[in-house]
Amino acid sequence: MLLGVLYGVLAGALWGLIYVAPLFVPDYHPVLVALGRFLVFGAIAVPFILAHRDELKAFPIQQRKEAFYYAFFGNVLFYSCLTVCIRLAGAPLAGMFTAMIPVFVAMVANVKYTREGRGLAWSKIVPPLVLMFSGLIIANITEFQHFTDNMDSPVQYWTGVGFGLISIVAWTWFSIMNGEFLLQHKDKSTKMWTALQGAS
């Protein structure tokens, strides 16, 4: 159990790097920063695919193309927009936007599933979502002060906010669609599916 906790802490620390990495390379275009991050993902994914070529056969060409689309929205577009948000509006605000993604995913997914006749009653999910959203606001209250403060570059700040919102949309779409694919193809290897996205 202790090892699992340590792995969890390490994963959290590595995830936290996405908010400071763009600040270390301010001269690089946001898309290049996102592609650099994605290339590392690919460098890890390709050896895995080569070592498990038998599992790759289970994925037809069309599904490999799907992996590319998911990778584009969930990695390149998401992180490019988040990088712009970090640089223009600050890492704390970008972190708050990312933390809001589970709330958006739950809401959008439930709207989708309700239309399909398999959604949950809103009375069951709204209370926890409200608690989560309230916690995010309390934890990031200083960021909301920018709404009333006299900012030196309001256009720059609000442009960053806009890109942050786009990053939320991109990752929300990716989370729901990627989850749908896995639910509809339970016979497929989830590890290989993830590796395919990294190598796309």
Sequence and secondary structure as in RCSB ss.txt:
>XXXX:A:sequence
MLLGVLYGVLAGALWGLIYVAPLFVPDYHPVLVALGRFLVFGAIAVPFILAHRDELKAFPIQQRKEAFYYAFFGN
VLFYSCLTVCIRLAGAPLAGMFTAMIPVFVAMVANVKYTREGRGLAWSKIVPPLVLMFSGLIIANITEFQHFTDN
MDSPVQYWTGVGFGLISIVAWTWFSIMNGEFLLQHKDKSTKMWTALQGAS
>XXXX:A:secstr
 HHHHHHHHHHHHHHHHHHHHHHH TTS HHHHHHHHHHHHHHHHHHHHHHTHHHHTTS HHHHHHHHHHHIIII
IIHHHHHHHHHHHH HHHHHHHHHHHHHHHHHHHHHHHHHTT    HHHHHHHHHHHHHHHHHHTHHHHGGGTS 
 S HHHHHHHHHHHHHHHHHHHHHHHHHHHHHHH TTS HHHHHHHHHH 
